[in-house]
């Protein structure tokens, strides 16, 4: 019976001088990884194994010291919009998450928002990460400022025990249970986050975060509409255009959000072996009337042409090779919620 899809990045299988470069590529879909000042790349070591549950990803990671960052420019460019719920089994994560200064030590459970800047030093890393699309979690817990939040008390203890058991058992769980497992995992995380939302008076900008989530949901529901414009969004949601532009500015603006989500949806269709439509037909469905404009936008976003994407440039690898496994992580992350 087939098990849940998984892939491994193990830098120790590569020559010493190539190990950090492989890891940097593997991390590039979520963060920019750099070495602490004065660190010797040849001594770097890292291992990650990830499981794709469809509606969420689970990734356990072990690595020597590194600096992880996610800056506004990268957020605007990739438009990836997920939460990361992380259990720090060993080591320490210390840095900035938006305007929060966050310290996560052994046993900490914290939340990161991929639509917000992050910069942190991780030392002696051994953690379990669950990556969840924003819409999935926001549907269970009304949105509030979770970026850099460190859980405490009984909710943290419960989630900590569950995530350890989850990572221990995932290698043995049949693929047919992936969907229900993702649903149960997200439900438990929402229940553990609920007490933190109850103290959301401490949140930095809960109204703006909720408004942005509402805008994203509207955009995703209307990606094939010819009338998906800032004016239409303003009318439908009852917000002024100035508010709309202000809320969307951290992600590059309204037009950039719409185009990126349309390109992601097209990319997912091109990766679907059951979708045999012509590329131009798929592009037209999502608002690209000009082949030249579409091809240029697609290449700029993904580094390959639409034809190359369909021919296998974004096909998930079978595993084993660290570089190909790194590509698999990027594919999985981009297809979450797509």
Secondary structure, DSSP 8 states (H G I E B T S, - for coil): --B--EEEEEGGGS-GGGHHHHHHHHHTTT-EEE--TT--GGG--EEEEEEE-SSEEEEEEEESSEEEEE-HHHHHHH---EEEEEEEEEEEEEEEETTEEEEE-TT-EEEEETTS-EEEEEEEEEEEEEEEEHHHHHHHS-----TT-EE-HHHHHHHHHHHHHHHHHHTTSBGGGHHHHHHHHHHHHHHHHHHHHTTGGG-S-HHHHHHHHHHHHHHHHTTT-TT-SHHHHHHHHT--HHHHHHHHGGGT-HHHHHHHHHHHHHHHHHH-TT--S-HHHHHHHTT---HHHHHHHHHHHHSS-HHHIIIIIT----SSSHHHHHHHHHHHHHHTT-
